[in-house]
């Protein structure tokens, strides 16, 4: 199917049509950042809510949201069973349509897919959410100064992993279908028309401009290319740099929870009268008890060891076992860290130790 075009004024109607079948979530702008919220008429029109609070219209362009979209598929807290019943909870619930996902988040889902839906065991909850969710991604139309996706051979625009992708060109969106479901949606709607050559050229100009901004970030911060990262964590395994970088870490776990690829979790049981529920919650490798085993032994008793573990998994274990770095270059961890630990600096130090 050739590229399509939908006028900006018709996007509201398109999402309202999807709302009949899905819970539609869109990025809502708050200051300079974007957060996901369920699409409603108030958000659509940017009007005053019943409580008197002014709700701005949603914004699908710009940069990636503050929170990673992994929370739609791998929930921060999820009940996975009750009274040891094998049946899945939440069957028959309305599916989700996620609008505005950026390329870095789609790469994050690729990593989570390899963990939860590939191999010998497939997590039934994650797999169900992935299969049911309609993903409408969008190009980045700007870049934050912490973005460095190009150094990991990513792009500031999606190339795969979506059902539909929207490229904002001002007066509307150039639309690309990435799945049969996406193509079916276009074919059933009267809001789309074939994109003109001039519109597709504007899309390419926009993509080039944003890529140049990311490239400038990489040059300014001397961020190493992923081609130079092979084996450097292993070679620096006993380096003093880990203790030095961990000096300001407060063990809050923000870097793990805000990361689109971090996926560690723990299970716990909670009882209430005659009910026993089992819950899965996010875990963090930076927290002291993360690696503690029965009897109290901890193979990563020192904070710097746990910091090293985070880098080892992303830049050594995953490339070796899955052929892909478990980092998207989104820069979320840089902004979230109260200790100002900068993943770009840590990577640069690792490379410099090996090649200088």
C-alpha positions in Angstrom: 0.0 0.0 0.0 1.3 3.4 -0.9 1.7 6.2 1.6 -1.5 7.9 2.7 -2.3 11.4 4.0 -4.7 12.5 6.6 -5.4 16.2 7.3 -4.6 17.5 10.8 -8.2 18.5 11.3 -9.4 14.9 10.7 -7.1 13.3 13.2 -9.6 13.9 16.0 -12.4 12.2 14.1 -10.1 9.3 13.3 -9.2 8.7 16.9 -12.9 9.1 17.9 -13.7 6.3 15.5 -11.0 4.1 17.0 -12.4 4.8 20.4 -15.4 2.7 19.6 -13.2 -0.4 19.6 -10.2 0.6 21.8 -9.2 2.4 24.9 -7.2 5.1 23.0 -4.2 6.7 24.8 -2.5 9.8 23.5 0.4 12.0 24.6 -0.8 15.1 26.6 1.5 18.0 26.7 2.4 19.4 30.1 5.0 22.2 29.8 7.8 20.9 27.7 7.1 17.2 28.4 4.5 14.7 27.3 2.6 12.1 29.3 0.0 9.5 28.2 -3.6 9.9 29.0 -6.8 8.2 27.8 -8.3 10.1 24.8 -11.5 11.9 25.7 -13.6 14.6 24.1 -12.2 17.1 26.6 -8.6 16.3 25.6 -9.7 16.3 22.0 -11.0 19.8 22.0 -8.7 21.2 24.7 -11.6 22.5 26.8 -12.3 23.1 30.4 -13.0 19.8 32.3 -16.0 19.4 34.7 -13.7 20.1 37.6 -12.7 23.5 36.1 -9.2 22.5 35.1 -8.2 23.5 31.6 -7.1 20.4 29.7 -5.0 21.1 26.6 -5.3 19.2 23.4 -3.2 16.1 22.8 0.1 16.4 20.9 1.3 13.4 18.9 4.4 15.0 17.4 7.4 16.4 19.4 9.6 14.0 21.3 9.0 10.7 23.2 6.9 10.7 26.3 8.4 11.0 29.8 7.2 7.5 30.7 8.2 4.5 28.6 5.3 2.7 26.8 6.5 -0.6 28.3 4.0 0.1 31.2 1.1 -0.7 28.8 2.5 -4.2 28.2 4.6 -4.9 31.3 2.7 -3.3 34.1 4.4 -1.8 37.2 2.1 -3.9 39.3 0.0 -6.7 37.9 -2.1 -9.4 39.6 -1.2 -12.6 37.7 -3.3 -15.2 39.5 -5.9 -15.7 42.3 -6.2 -18.7 44.5 -3.8 -20.7 42.3 -6.3 -20.6 39.4 -4.6 -21.1 36.0 -7.1 -18.9 34.2 -5.8 -15.5 33.0 -7.3 -12.5 34.8 -8.9 -9.7 32.7 -10.1 -11.8 29.8 -12.5 -9.9 27.5 -11.3 -6.4 28.4 -11.4 -3.7 25.8 -8.1 -3.5 23.8 -5.8 -0.5 23.8 -4.8 1.7 21.0 -1.5 3.5 21.7 -0.9 6.7 19.8 2.4 8.6 19.5 4.9 5.9 20.3 8.4 6.9 19.1 11.1 4.7 17.5 13.1 4.4 20.7 10.1 2.9 22.5 9.4 0.5 19.7 13.0 -0.7 19.9 12.4 -1.1 23.7 9.4 -3.4 22.9 11.7 -5.5 20.7 13.9 -6.2 23.7 10.9 -7.0 25.9 9.5 -9.3 23.2 12.7 -11.3 23.3 12.3 -11.7 27.1 8.5 -12.3 27.4 7.2 -13.6 24.2 10.0 -15.6 22.5 11.9 -18.7 23.5 10.6 -21.7 25.5 8.3 -19.7 27.8 5.9 -17.0 26.7 4.4 -14.7 29.4 0.6 -15.0 28.7 -0.2 -11.5 30.0 2.5 -9.7 28.1 1.8 -11.7 24.9 -1.9 -10.9 25.2 -1.3 -7.2 25.6 1.1 -7.1 22.6 -1.3 -9.0 20.3 -4.3 -6.9 21.2 -2.7 -3.4 21.3 -2.9 -1.3 18.2 0.2 0.8 17.9 0.1 4.1 16.0 3.6 5.5 16.1 4.8 8.9 15.1 8.1 10.5 13.9 10.0 12.7 16.3 9.7 16.3 15.1 12.3 17.5 17.6 15.1 16.1 19.7 16.0 16.6 23.4 19.6 17.3 24.2 19.8 13.8 25.9 18.7 11.9 22.8 21.4 9.7 21.2 19.5 7.0 19.3 21.7 7.4 16.2 24.8 6.2 18.1 23.0 2.9 18.7 22.0 2.8 15.0 18.4 3.8 15.7 16.5 6.5 14.0 14.3 9.4 15.3 11.5 7.9 13.3 10.0 4.4 13.2 10.9 2.0 10.5 9.0 -1.1 11.8 7.1 -2.4 14.8 4.0 -0.3 14.2 0.5 -0.8 12.8 0.4 2.7 11.5 3.0 5.5 11.6 2.1 9.2 11.4 4.7 11.7 10.1 3.6 15.3 11.0 4.3 17.7 8.1 2.3 20.7 9.5 -1.0 20.6 7.8 -1.5 16.9 8.3 0.3 13.5 8.5 1.9 11.2 6.0 0.7 7.8 7.0 2.5 4.5 6.5 0.9 1.1 7.3 3.2 -1.5 8.9 0.8 -4.4 9.4 -2.3 -6.0 7.8 -4.3 -4.5 10.7 -3.1 -1.0 9.9 -3.9 -1.5 6.2 -7.4 -2.6 7.0 -8.0 0.5 9.1 -6.9 2.7 6.3 -9.0 0.9 3.7 -12.2 1.1 5.9 -11.8 4.9 6.6 -12.7 7.7 4.2 -10.4 10.1 6.0 -7.2 9.1 4.1 -6.0 9.9 0.6 -2.8 8.9 -1.3 0.1 11.1 -0.2 1.5 13.5 -2.8 5.1 13.5 -3.8 5.6 17.0 -2.2 4.1 15.7 1.1 6.5 12.8 1.2 9.4 15.1 0.4 8.4 17.3 3.4 8.5 14.2 5.5 12.0 13.3 4.4 13.2 16.9 5.1 11.7 16.8 8.5 13.4 13.5 9.3 16.7 14.8 8.1 16.5 17.9 10.2 15.7 15.9 13.4 18.5 13.4 12.7 20.9 16.3 12.4 19.9 17.5 15.9 20.6 14.1 17.3 23.9 13.9 15.5 24.9 17.2 17.0 24.1 15.8 20.5 26.4 12.9 19.8 29.2 15.1 18.7 28.8 17.6 21.5 28.9 14.8 24.2 31.5 12.6 22.4 29.1 9.6 22.6 30.7 6.5 21.2 29.1 4.6 18.4 27.8 1.1 19.2 30.3 -0.4 16.8 32.9 0.6 19.4 31.1 -0.9 22.4 31.6 -4.5 21.7 33.3 -6.2 24.7 34.3 -2.9 26.4 32.2 -3.6 29.5 33.8 -7.0 30.0 37.3 -5.5 29.5 36.5 -2.9 32.1 34.9 -5.3 34.5 37.5 -4.7 37.3 38.0 -1.0 36.5 37.8 1.7 39.2 35.4 3.6 37.0 32.4 1.7 38.5 33.1 2.8 42.0 33.7 6.3 40.9 30.5 6.5 38.9 28.5 5.0 41.7 29.5 7.6 44.3 26.5 9.8 43.7 23.9 6.9 43.2 21.2 7.0 45.9 19.7 3.6 44.9 16.3 5.0 44.0 15.9 2.7 41.0 14.7 5.6 38.7 17.0 4.5 35.9 15.4 1.1 35.9 11.8 2.1 36.1 12.1 4.8 33.5 14.0 2.7 31.0 12.1 1.2 28.1 14.0 -2.0 28.1 14.5 -2.8 31.8 12.3 -5.7 32.7 13.3 -7.3 36.0 10.5 -8.2 38.3 9.6 -10.1 41.5 6.5 -12.0 42.6 4.8 -11.8 45.9 1.6 -13.2 47.4 -1.0 -11.2 49.3 -4.0 -12.6 51.2 -7.3 -11.1 52.1 -9.9 -13.3 53.9 -10.5 -16.3 51.6 -8.6 -14.9 48.6 -4.9 -15.3 47.8 -3.5 -13.1 45.0 -0.1 -13.3 43.4 1.3 -10.1 42.1 4.2 -9.2 39.8 6.0 -5.8 40.4 8.9 -4.1 38.8 12.3 -4.7 40.5 15.5 -2.7 40.2 19.1 -4.0 40.0 20.3 -0.8 41.7 18.4 -1.5 44.9 20.4 -3.3 47.6 18.2 -6.4 48.0 18.0 -7.1 44.3 20.5 -10.0 44.2 20.1 -11.2 47.8 19.3 -14.9 48.0 17.9 -17.1 50.8 20.3 -17.0 53.8 21.3 -13.4 53.1 24.1 -13.9 50.7 24.5 -11.3 48.0 26.8 -11.7 45.0 26.5 -7.9 44.3 26.7 -6.6 47.8 28.4 -3.3 46.7 26.5 -0.6 45.0 29.1 -0.2 42.3 28.7 -3.9 41.4 25.0 -3.3 40.9 25.6 -0.3 38.7 28.1 -2.4 36.7 25.5 -5.1 36.4 23.1 -2.7 34.7 25.7 -1.8 32.0 26.9 -5.3 31.7 23.4 -6.6 30.8 22.6 -3.8 28.4 25.9 -3.6 26.5 27.4 -7.1 26.9 24.8 -9.8 27.8 22.1 -8.7 25.3 24.4 -8.2 22.3 26.1 -11.6 23.0 22.8 -13.5 23.5 20.4 -11.6 21.4 22.5 -9.6 18.9 21.1 -6.2 20.1 22.0 -3.6 22.6 19.4 -3.2 25.4 19.6 0.6 25.2 17.5 2.8 22.9 19.4 6.1 23.3 16.2 7.8 24.6 18.1 9.6 27.4 15.3 9.0 30.0 17.7 7.7 32.6 19.9 10.8 32.4 17.0 13.1 33.2 15.6 10.8 35.9 18.8 10.3 37.9 19.0 12.5 41.0 22.7 11.6 41.3 23.4 13.0 37.7 24.8 9.7 36.5 25.0 10.0 32.7 24.9 6.8 30.7 26.7 8.6 27.8 29.7 9.5 30.0 29.9 6.0 31.5 30.0 4.5 28.0 32.6 7.0 26.9 34.8 6.2 29.8 34.6 2.5 29.0 35.6 3.1 25.4 38.4 5.4 26.4 39.8 2.9 28.8 40.1 0.3 26.1 41.2 2.3 23.1 43.5 5.0 24.7 
